[in-house]
Amino acid sequence: LHRINQNPADQLSWAGFVRVYSPAIRSWLAHWGLQEADAQDVAQNVLLRLTAKLPQFKYDPSTSFRGWLKTLTHHAW
């Protein structure tokens, strides 16, 4: 998160982010009843939204990034 926040164009950081968080996003979507193909489409939309939101994101250690990401995913669903 810190590397993306510092340099939003860093493709290596984005690749790592996608590798770590895409499975969680797709898992939440599957749990909410989406089929795999639909879950992949919505996950792609979530990641696109994140490209705009993460550069301004300020990490707060007292809160949960995964919780925020799940909320964002739920809104996209």
Summary of the structure (lengths in Angstrom):
residues: 77
radius of gyration: 12.4
end to end distance: 23.0
largest distance: 35.6
contacts: 186
relative contact order: 0.18
helix: 77%
strand: 0%
